[in-house]
Amino acid sequence: ALLEDEREAVCRGLAARHLPAWVHFPDVERVEWLNKVLVQAWPYFGTIMEKTFKEVLEPKIRAKNVHLKTCTFTKIHFGEKCPRINGIKAYTKEISRRQVILDLQICYIGDCEIHMDISKFNLGVKGVQLYGTLRVILEPLLTDAPFIGAVTLFFMQKPHLEINWAGISNLLDVPGINVMSDSLIQDFIAARLVLPNRITVPLKKNMNIAHLRFPIPHGVIRVHLLEAENLVQKDSFLGAIRGKSDPYALLRVGTVQYRSKTVSRDLNPVWNETFEFVVHEVPGQDLEVDLYDEDPDKDDFMGSLLISLVDVMNDRTVDEWFPLSKTTSGHLHLKLEWLSLVNDQEKLHEDKKGLSTALLIAYLDSAFNLPKNHFEYSNGECGAKKIKNNKYLKKMEREPSSFVLLTVGNKTQKSKTCNFSKDPTWGQAFTFFVHSAHSQSLHVEIKDKDRDSALGTSVVSLSHLLKDPNMTLDQRFQLDHSSSDSFIKMKLVLRALNVEEPDPQRVKAGVSALKQGPVRVMEKGGNDQKVAFPPNPEVSKVTPMGKDSAALESLPKKGSKEDLDTNDSSAVPSETTGLNEMEHEQNPEHEQNPEHDPLSALHTRVAPTLSVVEELRLAPSVASLGSLPSSCFELSSSNLDLHNGTEMPLGEIQLTVRYASVRQSLVVLVNGCRNLVPSSNRGVDPYVRIYLLPDRRWTSRKKTSVKKKTLNPQYDEKFEFFESLEEVKKRTLDIAVKNSRPFISQDRKELGKVRIDLSQEDLIKGFAQW
């Protein structure tokens, strides 16, 4: 008890958010040695960077634009404080053998100072804060020095970035920047560091890094936003009368965000909308859904949801109700489909509902011999323009500053601008969803930044890609409406979207794999309302138990000695009784009506094998009950029928426990109890109380409803504990069946308890037992 209290006191004293990730997740390593190396090497790194700024960066900035020709760095100092790495997670199993992936949790609160002068403006940075998870990919691994071909860096989600500007009032006066605010500039910088943007640095000479900077995405996630229910009322009239809210959803994967339509005045909105996202990195990327109430002034937050895409990829299809977090009530019904990218032309049939059937990835490389201006090729129409002054002539003589517009269907994407070059190199990748590969085309238009005119166009029919067995084109394309020797170099890759059939052997990782619809959910930050859905009859049919059921059949059947008298409420089934037999014994009607069977609602739950059944945790012995303090048990020996000092049957409780990795939560389903021992002559009103030890706080206690006057209560209520799997593995479930009694009653409160050590269980597979 002392040890448990001590641990609880320490945990309470150190608020979880102050602790680095390696405390909570054993696979995140603490790398203090690396931080010591960084501290020691930081001054030398600063010297190298100062040299780079003066000799490399300054000339590049000056060449970029006519206004920047006077740019000079007046002070460059990288400060005393160096970045810190709070933890590293290394992936080696679920990835290719020629790469290593590291996730670095970076925290940089720096005192760097960088000042520059541009004409009459003095601007600079005095201190930067940056924290987020930086992914580092080392690939390809080579058999000769330097052993690693290139390093790729990017942030999975937008990092937190704060910049203290020096001379900010001046900076925001600079033409071109004066329309932007401080936060806009920070968002602009942060977005350049987040997927699908990557920074790739080759370590070996002549290394082709194009496919490292733009790898083919892992897949596509199709999100069907169906409906929501019991949302929080946000609108109120005159501060008193509660109105209906006008909910809409924001869905986000990485930097791509979509907004649903707004449903007016409805707390149970139905959207039935579909959104598609390209998923670049798995594991790592998540689907974020935020619900808001639309208001004329400021939209109110109504709850959020975070779903790990690696689990959707493994399950392939997830269709269920998710409880919203950071709110007091509400559930969201989503159907998620994982689409893998295949280069199989037979999968390119058109979709009847108008959904995408393929993904086009366009790698825009470079262009050659662009005309200086559109007069060079517009058949001498130059004469029609009246050249008013020399300034216009000079502008025409200059090399073009060009950008590219790429269009498929009604979606257009724009490249960055390359200044003053007739052979610009963009080096960017774009993705487009394709509905019909046989009839659609990619339209490419190169435009000049200073003039409205096009410097060249090209149309590539996607049916050309279908002629190639790999559905890939990597070539120069002749530009139309341009000089005769103007080309654009692109690589186009087409991939069919394929919904794979779910693996029947796999237990779903979804949150309601246990039960159709949430029965009852309690959530950190609220959302503890009771919801009872009728079980879906199609799902509730008893499914075959899978290959592990053979192990059950090989168990010894009940012999004559072990035959139980079903009328004897104190009887206890033998420990080797099969799960299903126990169940039919409890309720003979199960065979006629599978829908009422709590276990039949498990999709393809595997019955526990012998070892699990042997571990059935029955109530503690009388001796241990008597030794507990009186506050826990007030047993009167008159109620107890002692069986020669052996295990004492206080009844049983049926539980289903598993870890839902999509939701990052431990799900405990309390099905029911049987053969409880009455604690008083008036009968008992049992309910179940759950703690996830060592946390005994009243706020984290979970509790079922009370069933009146019964020794065989049926609850079918579900509870969630939002903890990481690693954290749950260190915990113990403490489950007590209690009697709800009048305030001044002398009746015994506790009817029995069970403790389950979660470190011994396979929680991803889950278990269901008495």
Stockholm file with secondary structure:
# STOCKHOLM 1.0

chainA/1-770         ALLEDEREAVCRGLAARHLPAWVHFPDVERVEWLNKVLVQAWPYFGTIMEKTFKEVLEPKIRAKNVHLKTCTFTKIHFGEKCPRINGIKAYTKEISRRQVILDLQICYIGDCEIHMDISKFNLGVKGVQLYGTLRVILEPLLTDAPFIGAVTLFFMQKPHLEINWAGISNLLDVPGINVMSDSLIQDFIAARLVLPNRITVPLKKNMNIAHLRFPIPHGVIRVHLLEAENLVQKDSFLGAIRGKSDPYALLRVGTVQYRSKTVSRDLNPVWNETFEFVVHEVPGQDLEVDLYDEDPDKDDFMGSLLISLVDVMNDRTVDEWFPLSKTTSGHLHLKLEWLSLVNDQEKLHEDKKGLSTALLIAYLDSAFNLPKNHFEYSNGECGAKKIKNNKYLKKMEREPSSFVLLTVGNKTQKSKTCNFSKDPTWGQAFTFFVHSAHSQSLHVEIKDKDRDSALGTSVVSLSHLLKDPNMTLDQRFQLDHSSSDSFIKMKLVLRALNVEEPDPQRVKAGVSALKQGPVRVMEKGGNDQKVAFPPNPEVSKVTPMGKDSAALESLPKKGSKEDLDTNDSSAVPSETTGLNEMEHEQNPEHEQNPEHDPLSALHTRVAPTLSVVEELRLAPSVASLGSLPSSCFELSSSNLDLHNGTEMPLGEIQLTVRYASVRQSLVVLVNGCRNLVPSSNRGVDPYVRIYLLPDRRWTSRKKTSVKKKTLNPQYDEKFEFFESLEEVKKRTLDIAVKNSRPFISQDRKELGKVRIDLSQEDLIKGFAQW
#=GR chainA/1-770 SS CHHHHHHHHHHHHSCGGGSCHHHHCTTEECCHHHHHHHHHHHHHHHHHHHHHIIIIIHHHHHHHCGGGTTCEEEEEECCSCCCEEEEEEEECSSSCTTCEEEEEEEEEEEEEEEEEEETTEEEEEEEEEEEEEEEEEEEEECSSTTSEEEEEEEESSCCEEEEEEESHHHHTTSTTTTTCCHHHHHHHHHHTTBTTCCEEEECSTTCCCHHHHSCCCSEEEEEEEEEEESCCCCCEETTTEECCCCEEEEEEETTEEEECCCCTTCSSCEEEEEEEEEECCTTTCEEEEEEEECCSSCCEEEEEEEEEHHHHHHHSEEEEEEECBSSSSCEEEEEEEEEEEECCGGGCCCCTTCCCCEEEEEEEEEEESCCSSGGGTTTTGGGGSCCCCHHHHHHHHSCCCEEEEEEETTEEEECCCBCSCSSCEEEEEEEEEESCTTTCEEEEEEEESSSSSEEEEEEEETHHHHHSTTCEEEEEEECBSSCTTCEEEEEEEEEEEEECCCCTTSCCCSTTSSSSSCSBCCBTTBCCCBCCCCCCHHHHSCCCCCTTHHHHHTSCCCCGGGCCCTTCTTCCCCTTCCHHHHHHHHCGGGGTCGGGCTTTTSSSCCCCCHHHHHTCCCCCCHHHHHHSCTTTCCCCGGGCCCCTTSCCCCCEEEEEEEEETTTTEEEEEEEEEESCCCCSTTCCCEEEEEEEETBCCGGGCEECCCCCSCSSCEEEEEEEECCCHHHHTTCEEEEEEEECCCTTCCSCCEEEEEEEEGGGSCTTTCEEEC
#=GC SS_cons         CHHHHHHHHHHHHSCGGGSCHHHHCTTEECCHHHHHHHHHHHHHHHHHHHHHIIIIIHHHHHHHCGGGTTCEEEEEECCSCCCEEEEEEEECSSSCTTCEEEEEEEEEEEEEEEEEEETTEEEEEEEEEEEEEEEEEEEEECSSTTSEEEEEEEESSCCEEEEEEESHHHHTTSTTTTTCCHHHHHHHHHHTTBTTCCEEEECSTTCCCHHHHSCCCSEEEEEEEEEEESCCCCCEETTTEECCCCEEEEEEETTEEEECCCCTTCSSCEEEEEEEEEECCTTTCEEEEEEEECCSSCCEEEEEEEEEHHHHHHHSEEEEEEECBSSSSCEEEEEEEEEEEECCGGGCCCCTTCCCCEEEEEEEEEEESCCSSGGGTTTTGGGGSCCCCHHHHHHHHSCCCEEEEEEETTEEEECCCBCSCSSCEEEEEEEEEESCTTTCEEEEEEEESSSSSEEEEEEEETHHHHHSTTCEEEEEEECBSSCTTCEEEEEEEEEEEEECCCCTTSCCCSTTSSSSSCSBCCBTTBCCCBCCCCCCHHHHSCCCCCTTHHHHHTSCCCCGGGCCCTTCTTCCCCTTCCHHHHHHHHCGGGGTCGGGCTTTTSSSCCCCCHHHHHTCCCCCCHHHHHHSCTTTCCCCGGGCCCCTTSCCCCCEEEEEEEEETTTTEEEEEEEEEESCCCCSTTCCCEEEEEEEETBCCGGGCEECCCCCSCSSCEEEEEEEECCCHHHHTTCEEEEEEEECCCTTCCSCCEEEEEEEEGGGSCTTTCEEEC
//
